[in-house]
Amino acid sequence: MKRRAFIQQTAASTALVTLGSLGLQSFSSKTKKITILHTNDVHSHIDPFGPDDGRNANKGGVARRASLVESIRKNNPNTLLFDAGDIFQGTPYFNYYGGELEFKLMSMLKYDCATIGNHDFDNGIEGLYAQLPHAKFDFISANYDFSNTVLDTHVKPYKTFVKDGIKIGVFGLGIELNGLVLASQFKETKYLNPIEISQDMARILKDDEKCDLIICLSHLGYNYKNNDQKASDLTLARATKDIDLIIGGHTHTFLPKPTIEKNSDDKNVLVNQVGCYGLYLGQVDFYFDSNKNKSADGASIIV
């Protein structure tokens, strides 16, 4: 109980780290707060790391994450929980259960949606499809065209939520599978340009769906220093507009707080990623005034 109390106190304090507002508005007592929680690249790590596991000693574990998420939800019921892919592969739990356990536990934690990482194809697209009944949450991916596969109609490009009168739109992006995954595993899945797709998604969510907050769940990777042409979260942020938050995965990048990038309209975009293996939980709080102007802060919380 002492450890749980410490974790909860740590969550409360680290979330106060200010990253700078997305606008220059002053906020009154009528401010609405939307909390976004997220994970990425958990890689089937169900149990916490043991006391002898080097730098990861006594970190992680689904049970601890569940306690942390529950505590945050109690403080703010207007909370959403997302995952940015690579749920599968990394421990014997996946080798034995094929992803069933991961999806069941995520459902118990009441994840709201997730995108698909390259390792989620490790049992083939049929293996991923077979586990979908265990997931009580939606998978979203806008740049994987599954129309000629078993996943056709089972993966949506985006999903919307309404919390306290604030409409939130979330879309997913996956990395190029060629070179990472055998063609026999992803079959006829087509990879679409993530920058172009993101521009379409942002327009649809802003103009058609009238979303107040737009989030991308990305498994593109945070940044590739030796390849500026390769799509990443940072290049995506700079090349698009109307996206407020990019939640990343794939590169196992540990960010103590979200990066602030300028988009094509010279407005702020938050980019966050919390490493891997469920060691950290990402938290980004968005604040809306009565005119729905936005401000945000965030942090990575140790589990």
SEZA-649936 format. One line per 8 residues: number of its first residue (from 1); their letters; for each residue x negated, y negated, z of C-alpha. Coordinates in Angstrom, 3 decimals, padded with zeros to 6 digits. Each point is the difference from the previous one (the first is absolute). Example, Ala and Ser with C-alpha at 12.3 -4.5 7.8 and 13.67 -1.06 7.14 Angstrom:
BEGIN
1> AS> -012.300 004.500 007.800  -001.370 -003.440 -000.660;
END
This chain:
BEGIN
1> MKRRAFIQ> 000.000 000.000 000.000  -002.886 -002.352 000.708  -001.362 000.578 -003.513  003.439 -000.605 -001.544  000.399 -003.247 001.914  -003.444 -001.110 -001.151  000.828 000.780 -003.629  003.229 -001.960 000.210;
9> QTAASTAL> -001.765 -002.978 001.574  -002.674 000.154 -002.704  002.694 -000.053 -002.678  001.620 -003.057 001.527  -003.223 -001.953 000.262  -001.609 000.850 -003.335  003.168 -000.862 -001.874  -000.460 -003.596 001.140;
17> VTLGSLGL> -003.085 -000.495 -002.185  001.041 -002.765 -002.364  -000.927 000.366 -003.649  001.387 -003.308 -001.165  003.505 -000.536 -001.232  001.236 000.748 -003.471  001.439 -003.486 000.047  -000.512 -003.184 002.013;
25> QSFSSKTK> 003.382 000.031 001.695  000.700 -000.616 003.660  002.188 002.635 001.593  002.778 -000.518 002.503  001.594 002.250 002.591  002.268 001.349 -002.762  -002.932 001.812 -001.584  000.684 003.543 -001.223;
33> KITILHTN> -002.777 002.539 000.380  -000.470 002.986 -002.308  -002.651 002.524 001.031  -001.681 002.191 -002.600  -001.868 003.081 001.263  -002.077 002.139 -002.315  -002.395 002.908 -000.400  -002.055 001.362 -002.900;
41> DVHSHIDP> -002.197 002.994 -000.795  001.056 001.930 003.087  -001.121 003.191 -001.791  001.931 002.505 002.100  -001.605 -001.104 003.285  002.690 001.068 002.435  -002.081 000.360 003.153  -002.157 -002.710 001.605;
49> FGPDDGRN> -003.741 000.231 -000.387  -001.697 001.741 002.911  -002.329 -001.579 002.577  -003.082 001.221 -001.908  000.965 -001.346 -003.422  -002.554 -002.785 -000.146  001.332 -003.424 -000.902  003.564 001.342 -000.299;
57> ANKGGVAR> 000.037 001.629 003.439  003.401 -000.060 001.710  001.640 -001.944 -002.838  003.004 000.707 -002.184  002.664 002.670 000.160  003.643 -000.104 -001.060  001.339 000.102 003.582  -001.951 -003.111 000.967;
65> RASLVESI> 001.085 -001.771 -003.164  003.604 000.890 000.791  -000.280 -001.566 003.471  -001.553 -003.128 -001.452  002.648 -000.347 -002.719  002.776 000.557 002.529  -001.402 -002.726 002.256  -000.216 -002.500 -002.870;
73> RKNNPNTL> 003.522 000.799 -001.180  001.339 -000.590 003.505  -001.590 -003.452 -000.008  001.344 -000.765 -003.465  002.767 002.133 -001.539  -000.592 -001.795 -003.312  -002.928 002.297 -000.755  -000.856 002.061 -003.089;
81> LFDAGDIF> -002.551 002.836 -000.224  -001.789 000.849 -003.269  -002.758 002.277 -001.283  -002.297 -000.741 -002.957  -000.753 003.561 -001.101  -002.363 002.952 000.411  002.205 001.556 002.621  -001.318 003.458 -000.974;
89> QGTPYFNY> -003.358 001.804 000.158  -002.643 -000.079 002.676  000.840 002.526 002.743  001.161 003.636 000.200  003.535 -001.253 000.650  000.278 -000.861 -003.691  -001.696 003.211 -001.117  002.500 002.051 002.002;
97> YGGELEFK> 003.262 -001.979 -000.234  -000.512 -001.742 -003.347  001.235 -003.400 001.209  003.157 001.128 001.804  -001.324 -000.984 003.424  -001.203 -003.414 -001.152  003.374 -000.905 -001.512  001.952 001.303 002.992;
105> LMSMLKYD> -002.098 -002.016 002.443  000.222 -003.157 -002.118  003.762 000.480 -000.070  000.033 000.262 003.794  -001.940 -003.274 000.151  002.688 -001.453 -002.303  -002.246 -001.219 -002.775  001.997 -002.234 -002.323;
113> CATIGNHD> -001.850 000.887 -003.203  -003.380 001.031 -001.416  -001.896 -000.040 -003.264  -001.939 002.863 -001.572  -003.777 000.439 000.154  -002.202 002.161 -002.210  -000.447 002.655 002.709  003.757 000.395 000.262;
121> FDNGIEGL> -000.338 001.960 -003.276  -002.487 002.474 001.492  002.575 002.807 -000.013  001.165 -001.119 -003.424  003.015 -002.096 -000.812  002.178 003.046 000.700  -001.524 000.277 003.475  000.847 -003.645 000.722;
129> YAQLPHAK> 003.517 000.482 -001.355  000.530 003.100 002.163  -000.682 -002.001 003.173  002.325 -002.925 -000.787  002.982 001.523 001.879  -002.039 -000.372 003.201  -000.435 -003.760 -000.543  002.884 -002.056 001.405;
137> FDFISANY> -001.435 -003.110 -001.630  -000.427 -001.119 -003.608  -003.088 000.119 -002.183  -000.544 -002.999 -002.244  -002.353 -000.384 -002.957  000.503 -002.500 -002.802  -002.986 000.865 -002.204  000.278 003.794 -000.051;
145> DFSNTVLD> 002.478 001.038 -002.683  001.372 003.337 001.179  002.737 000.219 -002.646  -001.324 003.257 -001.508  -000.796 001.685 003.319  001.793 001.658 002.898  -000.228 -003.302 001.916  002.252 -001.767 -002.516;
153> THVKPYKT> 002.689 -001.969 001.924  -001.586 001.010 003.335  -002.448 -002.926 000.173  001.333 -003.555 -000.231  -002.025 -003.000 -001.214  001.076 -002.130 002.952  002.295 -000.198 002.999  001.643 -002.894 001.838;
161> FVKDGIKI> 000.813 -000.462 003.675  001.891 -002.648 001.957  -001.128 -000.890 003.517  001.654 -002.856 001.921  001.245 -001.550 -003.236  -003.448 000.165 -001.631  -000.154 002.070 -003.202  -003.243 001.912 -000.482;
169> GVFGLGIE> -001.020 001.582 -003.294  -002.692 002.687 -000.119  -001.552 001.637 -003.069  -002.705 002.628 -000.358  -003.132 000.380 -002.129  -002.265 002.984 -000.606  -003.563 000.316 -001.242  -001.029 001.377 -003.399;
177> LNGLVLAS> 000.158 003.788 000.429  -002.279 000.959 -002.891  -003.411 000.791 001.418  001.343 000.385 003.543  002.610 002.705 -000.453  000.082 002.940 -002.406  002.479 -000.569 -002.818  001.591 003.340 000.860;
185> QFKETKYL> 000.936 -001.420 003.407  001.757 -003.182 -001.091  001.327 001.461 -003.279  001.712 -002.615 -002.210  -000.102 -002.839 002.525  -000.821 -003.201 -001.889  -002.121 -002.744 001.542  001.193 -003.537 -000.756;
193> NPIEISQD> -002.074 -003.168 000.363  000.407 -001.046 003.652  -000.505 -003.731 -000.638  002.676 -000.141 -002.684  002.373 002.157 002.047  -000.553 -002.159 003.087  000.902 -003.145 -001.898  003.233 001.680 -001.093;
201> MARILKDD> 000.746 001.297 003.489  -000.616 -003.371 001.652  002.303 -001.702 -002.514  002.751 002.574 000.498  -000.227 -000.144 003.782  -000.122 -003.798 000.140  002.404 -000.988 -002.776  002.382 002.949 -000.337;
209> EKCDLIIC> 000.010 001.459 003.512  -000.416 -003.429 001.696  -002.555 001.314 002.491  -001.432 -002.341 002.626  -003.085 002.171 000.568  -001.803 002.105 -002.620  -002.403 002.793 000.970  -002.129 002.315 -002.128;
217> LSHLGYNY> -001.018 003.454 001.267  -003.186 000.591 -001.965  -002.253 003.008 -000.367  -002.302 -001.825 -002.426  -002.835 -000.644 002.455  -001.043 -003.207 001.742  -002.827 -001.160 -002.271  -002.670 001.350 -002.383;
225> KNNDQKAS> -003.079 -002.233 000.152  -001.750 001.712 -002.917  003.076 000.025 -002.248  001.956 -003.246 -000.130  002.123 001.378 -002.845  001.426 002.817 002.109  003.381 -000.761 001.529  -000.210 -000.464 003.763;
233> DLTLARAT> 002.020 -001.697 002.715  -002.092 -003.171 -000.249  000.224 -000.238 -003.796  003.722 000.718 000.235  000.473 -002.808 002.512  -001.848 -002.506 -002.202  001.746 000.976 -003.245  003.622 -000.076 001.171;
241> KDIDLIIG> 002.434 -002.266 001.802  002.888 000.283 002.485  -001.535 002.955 001.886  -000.365 -000.855 003.690  -001.790 003.102 001.293  -001.999 002.797 -001.607  -000.359 003.055 002.230  -002.889 002.015 -001.385;
249> GHTHTFLP> -001.539 003.442 000.058  -002.432 002.326 -001.783  -003.339 -001.662 000.854  000.283 000.658 003.771  -000.768 -003.660 000.653  000.157 -001.044 003.655  001.210 -003.592 000.232  000.265 -001.487 003.512;
257> KPTIEKNS> 002.579 -002.428 -001.361  001.555 -000.651 -003.406  -002.013 -001.715 -002.716  001.485 -003.198 -001.392  -000.233 -000.329 -003.795  001.340 -002.644 -002.374  002.438 001.181 -002.657  000.411 -001.321 -003.554;
265> DDKNVLVN> 002.098 -002.882 001.404  -002.708 -000.857 002.552  002.204 001.255 002.838  -001.070 002.312 002.814  000.319 003.773 -000.197  -000.837 002.276 002.918  -001.898 003.218 -000.769  -000.365 002.613 002.718;
273> QVGCYGLY> -001.314 003.546 000.382  -000.668 002.014 003.155  -002.706 002.459 -000.952  001.046 003.631 000.197  000.996 003.026 002.126  002.600 -001.876 002.051  -002.680 -001.658 002.123  001.714 -003.386 -000.263;
281> LGQVDFYF> 003.478 -001.376 -000.536  000.379 -003.154 -002.061  002.354 -002.709 001.244  000.965 -003.142 -001.895  002.629 -002.343 001.455  001.881 -002.355 -002.293  001.846 -003.010 001.410  002.860 -001.722 -001.824;
289> DSNKNKSA> 001.474 -003.383 000.841  003.620 -000.964 -000.686  -000.924 -000.753 -003.630  -001.766 003.358 -000.350  -003.446 -001.569 -000.244  -002.626 002.554 000.971  -002.979 000.239 002.303  -001.906 003.142 001.027;
297> DGASIIV> -002.607 001.524 002.264  -001.310 003.504 000.402  -002.562 002.459 001.315  -001.153 003.598 -000.041  000.880 001.796 003.218  -002.100 002.883 001.272  001.997 003.188 000.611;
END
